[in-house]
Amino acid sequence: MKPDVPFIHPDCEITDATFGQYVEIGRGSRLAHSHMDDYSYCDRFADIANASVGKFSNIAAFVRIGATDHPMEKASLHHFHYRSADYFEDADHDDAWFAHRRSRRTVIGHDTWLGHGAQIRPEVNIGPGAVIAGGAIVTKDVPPYMIVAGIPAVPMRPRFEPRVVERLMELAWWDWPHARLRDALEDFRNLSAEEFLERYEGTI
């Protein structure tokens, strides 16, 4: 892993995507019109479009984020009328439709975990520390540090009690520099969230 170059495995399709430090993109994944921030990664065959992914996000294999829409209010769902140049020599693609799709951003918060095969719909916001169960289809915003599961996904339980969530959000350890993360590595490994807070609150 390198701070300045993402580790992109073979057979990926990358279109108009940007990356932070220490980012990894799993084999066969597809990213379009998206940003993955520092330390985030996706496993094999993730499909990420029109998304802003925060720091330290853990994205499992076959996750789909920001699946593109079809125009349900029009006479046809088919893409012949917006990918028109593929079908008609004298027609252009519908640039306005593609701009509309790209405007519907999905936001994945810091230190999130998206389980195998989960789907996150366009314009959904996943709060920091949230966990999305494998196979879930998320159609609504998820609060910070909430665990959701199901089709459609519903809250199962918070990871921590509200005051701990507030303190973690205030600490915002995901913004620490690389050297500070290394200094705190043993505490990340060995302390509970509350013990970690007690040690590091007010130290910056």
ZIZI-V368716 format. One record per residue. N is the residue number from 0. RES is the residue in one letter. SS is DSSP state (@ for helix, = for strand, . for the rest). NEAR is the number of other ideal C-beta (glycine too) atoms within 12 Angstrom. Layout:
n: [N N]
res: [RES RES]
ss: [SS SS]
near: [NEAR NEAR]
//
This chain:
n: [0 1 2 3 4 5 6 7 8 9 10 11 12 13 14 15 16 17 18 19 20 21 22 23 24 25 26 27 28 29 30 31 32 33 34 35 36 37 38 39 40 41 42 43 44 45 46 47 48 49 50 51 52 53 54 55 56 57 58 59 60 61 62 63 64 65 66 67 68 69 70 71 72 73 74 75 76 77 78 79 80 81 82 83 84 85 86 87 88 89 90 91 92 93 94 95 96 97 98 99 100 101 102 103 104 105 106 107 108 109 110 111 112 113 114 115 116 117 118 119 120 121 122 123 124 125 126 127 128 129 130 131 132 133 134 135 136 137 138 139 140 141 142 143 144 145 146 147 148 149 150 151 152 153 154 155 156 157 158 159 160 161 162 163 164 165 166 167 168 169 170 171 172 173 174 175 176 177 178 179 180 181 182 183 184 185 186 187 188 189 190 191 192 193 194 195 196 197 198 199 200 201 202 203]
res: [M K P D V P F I H P D C E I T D A T F G Q Y V E I G R G S R L A H S H M D D Y S Y C D R F A D I A N A S V G K F S N I A A F V R I G A T D H P M E K A S L H H F H Y R S A D Y F E D A D H D D A W F A H R R S R R T V I G H D T W L G H G A Q I R P E V N I G P G A V I A G G A I V T K D V P P Y M I V A G I P A V P M R P R F E P R V V E R L M E L A W W D W P H A R L R D A L E D F R N L S A E E F L E R Y E G T I]
ss: [. . . . . . = = . . . . = = = . . = = . . . . = = . . . . = = = . . = = . . . . = = . . . . = = = . = = = . . . . = = . . . . = = . . . . . . . . . . . . . @ @ @ . . @ @ @ . . . . . . . . @ @ @ @ @ @ @ @ @ . . = = = . . . . = = . . . . = = . . . . = = . . . . = = . . . . = = . . . = . . . = = = = . = . . = = = = = . . . @ @ @ @ @ @ @ @ @ @ . @ @ @ . . @ @ @ @ @ @ . @ @ @ @ @ @ . . @ @ @ @ @ @ @ @ . . . .]
near: [19 14 16 12 14 30 24 26 22 12 14 26 22 26 18 18 30 21 32 31 24 24 37 31 35 32 20 21 38 32 39 28 27 40 31 39 31 30 32 43 37 44 29 24 25 47 35 47 36 36 46 33 44 35 32 32 45 33 44 30 25 26 44 36 46 37 28 27 24 19 21 9 10 15 9 13 13 15 21 19 22 27 21 20 17 15 16 13 8 7 14 17 19 22 14 14 23 26 14 20 29 25 16 26 25 44 31 43 38 34 36 47 34 47 30 24 24 43 35 46 32 29 25 36 30 45 32 36 37 44 35 46 30 25 23 36 27 42 24 22 22 39 26 32 32 33 30 38 24 21 18 21 31 19 25 17 16 24 28 26 14 15 16 24 25 20 26 32 27 18 29 24 33 27 22 25 16 20 10 19 23 13 16 22 16 12 22 22 12 12 17 16 28 19 16 24 25 16 21 25 21 10 15 13]
//
